[in-house]
Amino acid sequence: MRCPKCGCLDDKVIDSRSSREGSTIRRRRECLGCGFRFTTYEEIQNDNVMVVKRDGRREAFSKEKLLSGMIKACEKRPVSRLDLDNLAARIVQTVLEEFDKEVPYQRVGELTMNGLRILDKVAYVRYASIYRRFDEASDFIDEVEKLESQKNDTATLRLPGI
């Protein structure tokens, strides 16, 4: 691991522990060159699951791409990065439990929208506007009205683990 401060390749692991329900290992490291301490995370790479896109193309399922979209939807909103990381980890876990080789884009979108709806309503509408390809202001209004009508709906389905 290259030191982010001096670029030295020699370091030692000071502490190692599981995080995020055992799906990630957090390692605290110390550079042997300059003594700088930094944290790294290890997680299992899931290269074998492909997302089937709207146009039929297939693309590797990526937690980073999923997280990037959620971060954009939550920009300037009171949602912590930890909440988004946890939501992304739950979505990845759900996708890997449900699908072996290919996951339809609709399922990833549903899981993401359900999670964002719980975290932040504005972020949910932002994400939905891209996912559902809103063309006019009336599309936004319709989505907000649906969201308001679901406030009192006790049958709203929740993402597992939330």
Secondary structure, DSSP 8 states (H G I E B T S, - for coil): ---TTT--S-EEEEEEEEETTTTEEEEEEEETTT--EEEEEEE---TT-EEE-TTS-EEE--HHHHHHHHHHHTTTSS--HHHHHHHHHHHHHHHHHH-SSEEEHHHHHHHHHHHHHHH-HHHHHHHHHHHTT--SHHHHHHHHHHHHHTTT-TT----TT-
